[in-house]
């Protein structure tokens, strides 16, 4: 029957290997979340650009209503006002979509930071000497890694 000391020695032999595996997975997590954050940021920029264009169209329509107000009939003004309202609503919807995409990009960047924290925790393994402390660092790193992985997968990708 092995003693507690023998068990701790056995675990201690494998902590570095486990830490390297965790660090590798965390590095993949950093790369994945950074990539997806970039995709979300691109999506948000595209939506902001379309929203700005739609708002410019709406403002142009609105200004033309003002210029033609004296000459235009009530029916023409009503039609132009309806067009303005439609264009303005489209711009507002696109801005909301852009804001959502931007928030998702920021969220993925935050997850990237958390994955980097896991890399830091695994680097602590090189200076920690006590086996119980190594196990604690491994458990914390593994927990953060699993949570970040689940959150990154469920966050989704832009269309």
Phi and psi in degrees as a GROMACS rama.xvg file:
@    title "Ramachandran Plot"
@    xaxis  label "Phi"
@    yaxis  label "Psi"
@TYPE xy
-84.8798  151.636  UNK-2
-87.6965  171.562  UNK-3
-61.0534  -37.5531  UNK-4
-61.7828  -42.2279  UNK-5
-64.2359  -40.021  UNK-6
-63.458  -43.6753  UNK-7
-65.2216  -35.9725  UNK-8
-64.6824  -40.9242  UNK-9
-63.4833  -45.0986  UNK-10
-63.6976  -41.4604  UNK-11
-60.9176  -35.0503  UNK-12
-63.996  -31.1049  UNK-13
-97.133  -8.88168  UNK-14
-63.8375  -37.9653  UNK-15
-65.4893  -40.7754  UNK-16
-63.6207  -44.4144  UNK-17
-62.2673  -42.9455  UNK-18
-62.3938  -39.2697  UNK-19
-65.0948  -41.1525  UNK-20
-63.6491  -45.2601  UNK-21
-61.9126  -42.7438  UNK-22
-62.1746  -41.3626  UNK-23
-62.4652  -44.4289  UNK-24
-65.1307  -38.7189  UNK-25
-65.266  -38.3696  UNK-26
-63.8968  -40.0121  UNK-27
-63.0041  -41.3374  UNK-28
-61.2906  -41.8188  UNK-29
-61.1252  -46.4598  UNK-30
-62.834  -45.1804  UNK-31
-63.5938  -49.8901  UNK-32
-67.3346  -34.2698  UNK-33
-65.5334  -41.6192  UNK-34
-62.9053  -48.5512  UNK-35
-66.1161  -36.726  UNK-36
-60.3634  -40.6219  UNK-37
-63.6782  -39.0813  UNK-38
-64.0325  -44.2691  UNK-39
-64.26  -39.2024  UNK-40
-63.4918  -40.4889  UNK-41
-63.0144  -41.2095  UNK-42
-61.303  -43.3858  UNK-43
-66.3014  -39.6512  UNK-44
-63.6731  -39.6977  UNK-45
-62.8656  -44.3437  UNK-46
-66.662  -41.1512  UNK-47
-61.3941  -40.0544  UNK-48
-62.9715  -45.3441  UNK-49
-65.4095  -37.9041  UNK-50
-64.6745  -41.5314  UNK-51
-63.6385  -41.6702  UNK-52
-63.62  -43.9999  UNK-53
-65.0986  -37.7908  UNK-54
-67.9895  -37.0578  UNK-55
-62.4818  -43.2614  UNK-56
-61.1202  -43.0399  UNK-57
-63.2049  -43.2772  UNK-58
-66.1383  -37.349  UNK-59
-62.0286  -44.2009  UNK-60
-61.5108  -43.5516  UNK-61
-63.1902  -42.3279  UNK-62
-65.9232  -36.5953  UNK-63
-67.2933  -30.7848  UNK-64
-63.0977  -45.6652  UNK-65
-63.4222  -38.5787  UNK-66
-70.8569  -34.3684  UNK-67
-95.2955  2.94993  UNK-68
-56.076  -39.4511  UNK-69
-74.3006  -32.2821  UNK-70
-93.148  -29.1757  UNK-71
-80.9554  153.751  UNK-72
-79.7595  166.987  UNK-73
-60.869  -36.2888  UNK-74
-65.8788  -40.9145  UNK-75
-66.1101  -40.4455  UNK-76
-65.6517  -41.0178  UNK-77
-64  -40.6991  UNK-78
-64.5127  -44.7815  UNK-79
-65.5765  -38.1025  UNK-80
-64.8226  -40.372  UNK-81
-64.0134  -39.6665  UNK-82
-64.0449  -43.1926  UNK-83
-59.5855  -46.7515  UNK-84
-59.357  -42.673  UNK-85
-63.6764  -46.7896  UNK-86
-64.608  -38.6308  UNK-87
-67.7178  -39.882  UNK-88
-64.864  -39.1732  UNK-89
-61.9865  -43.7028  UNK-90
-63.0864  -41.4663  UNK-91
-65.1064  -40.5132  UNK-92
-65.2742  -42.2475  UNK-93
-65.276  -37.9393  UNK-94
-64.0027  -40.1893  UNK-95
-64.2779  -41.9378  UNK-96
-62.6853  -40.7303  UNK-97
-64.4857  -41.7887  UNK-98
-61.481  -41.8209  UNK-99
-63.2966  -45.9411  UNK-100
-62.8172  -39.4921  UNK-101
-63.4884  -41.7882  UNK-102
-64.1285  -38.72  UNK-103
-66.5605  -37.9262  UNK-104
-62.8943  -43.2102  UNK-105
-62.8733  -39.4353  UNK-106
-61.9997  -43.5139  UNK-107
-66.9659  -34.9037  UNK-108
-65.3456  -37.9205  UNK-109
-64.1154  -42.1904  UNK-110
-62.1764  -35.7809  UNK-111
-60.6131  -39.8182  UNK-112
-63.8808  -42.6546  UNK-113
-64.4508  -39.0952  UNK-114
-61.8152  -37.1029  UNK-115
-64.7766  -33.737  UNK-116
-62.6805  -38.385  UNK-117
-62.2817  -40.8343  UNK-118
-59.9822  -41.7377  UNK-119
-62.2182  -44.6477  UNK-120
-61.1374  -40.6396  UNK-121
-69.8405  -28.6255  UNK-122
-70.7253  -24.5438  UNK-123
-62.2581  -24.9995  UNK-124
-58.3434  -26.325  UNK-125
-73.4879  -21.6145  UNK-126
-108.18  -17.5312  UNK-127
-78.1333  130.637  UNK-128
-102.664  -37.4116  UNK-129
-73.9302  134.337  UNK-130
-61.5034  -39.971  UNK-131
-63.5103  -37.1126  UNK-132
-67.9985  -38.421  UNK-133
-61.8806  -43.2628  UNK-134
-63.562  -40.8728  UNK-135
-62.169  -43.8423  UNK-136
-63.9133  -41.3001  UNK-137
-62.7688  -44.4543  UNK-138
-64.4411  -42.8705  UNK-139
-64.24  -47.236  UNK-140
-60.4529  -42.1661  UNK-141
-65.0802  -41.6749  UNK-142
-61.4831  -47.8636  UNK-143
-63.6149  -40.9122  UNK-144
-60.4726  -46.7019  UNK-145
-64.7822  -44.4073  UNK-146
-62.0657  -46.5008  UNK-147
-63.4028  -39.0746  UNK-148
-63.221  -45.982  UNK-149
-62.3103  -45.2685  UNK-150
-64.0063  -38.8576  UNK-151
-67.3555  -40.2854  UNK-152
-68.7855  -41.6353  UNK-153
-75.9845  -16.4863  UNK-154
-68.0594  -30.5265  UNK-155
86.2332  173.936  UNK-156
-116.841  152.955  UNK-157
-68.9113  156.738  UNK-158
